Amino acid sequence: MTPNVALRLWYFVGGRLPQRYREWVFQDVTRPDWLLRFTVRALLQVLPLSLVIGTVLVLALGSPIGLAVACGAIGLIVGVYFSLSYAAESVENRITKYGFRHGSAGETRAKRTDDDQQARYNATWRS
């Protein structure tokens, strides 16, 4: 079952989906492009705070716009960097909230990678 657009947007900005979408969440974190999707999710979570920081610096403190943009950009970069540093752990924690065993997302991704590598090997050397 796939969530509608509004629920998917809620999920990408950090919200939690109802339990009935647990299989969709598991598929989301085990897809081949899971890290790209995680990066987009982290970016969408950090971007509003970075914009607020830049706006407060300009409007409330009278900082030059260049400085405010630089501070907001550094906040965005650091926030996404730290999110990506713990991507695998974050994903495992997320799926345990949906009732999956801790470590199952990583195992599923590893098995898929092993299967893909074996298929490429077989296509190259066993044909």
C-alpha positions in Angstrom: 0.0 0.0 0.0 1.5 3.4 -1.1 0.7 6.5 0.9 -0.9 9.4 -0.8 1.1 12.5 -1.8 0.3 14.4 1.4 1.4 11.5 3.6 4.5 11.0 1.5 5.4 14.7 1.9 4.8 14.4 5.6 7.2 11.4 5.7 9.9 13.2 3.7 9.9 16.1 6.1 10.4 13.8 9.0 6.9 12.7 10.0 5.8 9.2 10.9 3.4 7.2 8.7 0.6 5.1 10.1 1.4 1.4 10.8 -0.5 0.3 7.7 2.4 1.7 5.5 5.1 -0.2 7.3 5.9 -2.4 4.3 6.2 0.8 2.1 8.6 2.3 4.7 10.7 -0.9 4.7 10.8 -0.9 0.9 11.7 2.8 0.9 14.8 2.2 3.1 15.9 -0.9 1.3 15.7 0.4 -2.3 18.9 0.7 -4.3 18.6 4.5 -4.1 17.8 4.5 -0.4 20.8 6.8 0.4 19.7 9.4 -2.1 16.1 9.3 -0.7 17.6 9.6 2.8 19.6 12.6 1.7 16.6 14.4 0.3 14.7 13.6 3.5 17.5 15.1 5.6 17.7 18.1 3.3 14.0 18.8 3.7 14.3 18.5 7.5 17.3 20.8 7.8 16.4 23.4 5.2 13.6 25.2 7.1 15.9 25.7 10.1 18.7 27.1 7.9 16.2 29.5 6.3 15.0 30.7 9.8 18.6 31.2 10.9 19.4 33.3 7.8 16.2 35.3 8.2 16.8 36.0 11.9 20.3 37.2 11.2 19.1 39.7 8.6 15.9 40.9 10.1 16.6 40.8 13.9 20.3 41.3 14.0 20.9 43.5 10.9 23.6 41.2 9.5 24.7 41.6 5.9 22.8 39.3 3.6 26.0 37.6 2.4 26.8 36.6 6.0 23.3 35.4 6.7 23.4 33.2 3.5 26.8 31.8 4.4 25.6 31.0 8.0 22.4 29.3 6.7 24.4 27.4 4.1 26.9 26.2 6.6 24.1 25.1 8.9 22.5 23.2 6.0 25.8 21.5 5.0 26.6 20.5 8.6 23.1 19.3 9.3 22.9 17.1 6.2 26.5 15.9 6.8 25.7 14.7 10.3 22.4 13.1 9.1 24.3 11.2 6.4 27.0 10.2 8.9 24.3 8.2 10.8 22.1 7.2 7.9 22.3 3.5 8.4 21.6 3.7 12.1 18.8 6.2 11.6 17.1 3.9 9.0 17.4 0.9 11.4 15.9 2.9 14.2 13.1 4.0 11.9 12.1 0.5 10.9 12.2 -0.8 14.4 9.4 1.7 15.1 7.4 -0.1 12.5 7.9 -3.5 14.1 10.8 -4.8 12.0 13.9 -6.4 13.6 16.9 -4.1 14.1 19.4 -4.8 11.3 16.9 -6.2 8.8 17.2 -3.2 6.4 21.0 -3.5 6.2 20.7 -7.3 5.7 18.1 -6.8 2.9 20.3 -4.2 1.2 23.4 -6.4 1.5 21.6 -9.5 0.1 20.3 -7.4 -2.8 23.8 -6.1 -3.5 25.2 -9.7 -3.3 22.5 -10.9 -5.7 23.1 -8.1 -8.1 26.9 -8.7 -8.1 26.4 -12.4 -8.6 24.0 -11.7 -11.5 26.6 -9.4 -13.1 29.4 -11.9 -12.6 27.3 -14.7 -14.1 26.3 -12.5 -17.1 30.0 -11.6 -17.8 31.8 -14.9 -17.0 29.2 -17.7 -17.2 27.5 -17.0 -20.5 
